Amino acid sequence: MPIINVMMKENGGLSKRQKEAAAKRELKQSFVEVMSEAKNFHRGDK
């Protein structure tokens, strides 16, 4: 996950908890994007 790598470089490394929180946020965001794409697909927007 490139965003976490960038954050690690900026912050000089993150604690395990911060990494997990960032990973969960990214996972949630990508899930939301996939779901909205799926809705668009079902509606025939593509």
Secondary structure, DSSP 8 states (H G I E B T S, - for coil): -HHHHHHHHHHTS--HHHHHHHHHHHHHHHHHHHHHHHHHHHHT--
